[in-house]
């Protein structure tokens, strides 16, 4: 290790976990830690938990002799990238209106850059993950779309190496495309209804399973032995993998909803590479359903050229948000 070589302290603050890490210029994670978001925490408790993660990262860097170039934060929800302010984040509602940049720069003494987790994940995959792998195969992507399918659903776009952020850094909220426009469509955490997130996220999968088990006396499923409040999307995927017809029907619905969302992405952004990440994607990958999603999207695409894209699972896994946050710092610092 070169003394005083620079690293970024990167954080991925999602609806379930707070992950912190130290990442070098090559996108390598040198140190990492994570803590769960404690249910029913106060705003102060959540902020203190996040700050503690950053402090542990700073302490590790000091002990190892690394210089810190800055702090990058990938946060779940709409983020104004100029001010680092979160706006109505569905999965972090207590953080609404909080400027992490203004809050943490005086505390830590380093520049702080904040972005939406999915937008930054797209940057991470483009520079260090699936995009880099495609480039090494001689097929560099022009336009990469990243879609995270986890507690919620979000997205990010990198075109010709630059992230598409929108006028206020709030672009690419793919999870809130309206898929079900009926008046009684499923409610979404954003306040709307019928959003892709309300149909295909991990939260949606567990809710759909609970509702169908509650309302269907004749349902035959191994999930009937579970307490409704304990049902998770992982349980549904697990049952589906063992041939549970009820669970498979739920996952089939998720596949169809995601394929409709991907088709809209094809028409809006015309990507040549779509990367799916998040815990739900891992379940879909294990059931070998990604080709099905791609095939359905190609069938719906308005032209053959729109359907000329690759669909792959994330190369960076659950580190994608942190690597993306680090890439934001390197970009802003001129690295």
Secondary structure as GFF3:
##gff-version 3
##sequence-region A 1 335
A	DSSP	beta_strand	6	13	.	.	.	ID=ss1
A	DSSP	beta_strand	17	23	.	.	.	ID=ss2
A	DSSP	beta_strand	29	36	.	.	.	ID=ss3
A	DSSP	alpha_helix	43	64	.	.	.	ID=ss4
A	DSSP	beta_strand	67	75	.	.	.	ID=ss5
A	DSSP	beta_strand	79	80	.	.	.	ID=ss6
A	DSSP	beta_strand	85	86	.	.	.	ID=ss7
A	DSSP	three_ten_helix	93	95	.	.	.	ID=ss8
A	DSSP	alpha_helix	100	108	.	.	.	ID=ss9
A	DSSP	beta_strand	112	116	.	.	.	ID=ss10
A	DSSP	alpha_helix	117	128	.	.	.	ID=ss11
A	DSSP	alpha_helix	130	136	.	.	.	ID=ss12
A	DSSP	beta_strand	143	149	.	.	.	ID=ss13
A	DSSP	beta_strand	153	159	.	.	.	ID=ss14
A	DSSP	beta_strand	162	164	.	.	.	ID=ss15
A	DSSP	three_ten_helix	174	176	.	.	.	ID=ss16
A	DSSP	alpha_helix	197	200	.	.	.	ID=ss17
A	DSSP	alpha_helix	202	215	.	.	.	ID=ss18
A	DSSP	three_ten_helix	222	225	.	.	.	ID=ss19
A	DSSP	three_ten_helix	228	230	.	.	.	ID=ss20
A	DSSP	alpha_helix	233	241	.	.	.	ID=ss21
A	DSSP	alpha_helix	245	269	.	.	.	ID=ss22
A	DSSP	beta_strand	273	277	.	.	.	ID=ss23
A	DSSP	alpha_helix	279	286	.	.	.	ID=ss24
A	DSSP	alpha_helix	290	300	.	.	.	ID=ss25
A	DSSP	beta_strand	310	313	.	.	.	ID=ss26
A	DSSP	three_ten_helix	317	319	.	.	.	ID=ss27
A	DSSP	alpha_helix	320	332	.	.	.	ID=ss28
###
